[in-house]
Amino acid sequence: MRHASFFSRTVLVKNNNIESSFRILNKILGNEGFLDQWRRTRYYEKPTQVRRRINYERCKSIYDEDMNRKIHFLMRKNRIDPFPGCH
């Protein structure tokens, strides 16, 4: 059975199985970025490190968006053959 990924941040415990529920909770928190934010605020981050991290995250998001666009373009069906006769 699939667990709802977002249900007001509530994790259901079934058959007293706390370990699997804890894994699901960690997965939800990780996907939403709470764990990264918590790890960043545990220690002081120098302003240069903040700038480097933010620039890296921007570049990574641009790259990921571009790659996802290219992958979706290649995976779509019924597209026009870009090189007709070259199979």
PEJO-V136981 format. One record per residue. N is the residue number from 1. RES is the residue in three letters. PHI is phi as a letter, one per 30 degrees, with the letter a starting at -180 (* if undefined). Layout:
[[N/RES/PHI] [N/RES/PHI]]
//
This chain:
[[1/MET/*] [2/ARG/d] [3/HIS/c] [4/ALA/d] [5/SER/d] [6/PHE/b] [7/PHE/b] [8/SER/h] [9/ARG/h] [10/THR/c] [11/VAL/c] [12/LEU/d] [13/VAL/c] [14/LYS/c] [15/ASN/h] [16/ASN/h] [17/ASN/c] [18/ILE/d] [19/GLU/d] [20/SER/d] [21/SER/d] [22/PHE/d] [23/ARG/d] [24/ILE/d] [25/LEU/d] [26/ASN/d] [27/LYS/d] [28/ILE/d] [29/LEU/d] [30/GLY/d] [31/ASN/d] [32/GLU/d] [33/GLY/i] [34/PHE/d] [35/LEU/d] [36/ASP/d] [37/GLN/d] [38/TRP/d] [39/ARG/d] [40/ARG/d] [41/THR/d] [42/ARG/d] [43/TYR/b] [44/TYR/d] [45/GLU/c] [46/LYS/d] [47/PRO/e] [48/THR/d] [49/GLN/d] [50/VAL/d] [51/ARG/d] [52/ARG/d] [53/ARG/d] [54/ILE/d] [55/ASN/d] [56/TYR/d] [57/GLU/d] [58/ARG/d] [59/CYS/d] [60/LYS/d] [61/SER/d] [62/ILE/d] [63/TYR/d] [64/ASP/d] [65/GLU/d] [66/ASP/d] [67/MET/d] [68/ASN/d] [69/ARG/d] [70/LYS/d] [71/ILE/d] [72/HIS/d] [73/PHE/d] [74/LEU/d] [75/MET/d] [76/ARG/d] [77/LYS/c] [78/ASN/h] [79/ARG/c] [80/ILE/d] [81/ASP/d] [82/PRO/d] [83/PHE/b] [84/PRO/d] [85/GLY/i] [86/CYS/c] [87/HIS/c]]
//
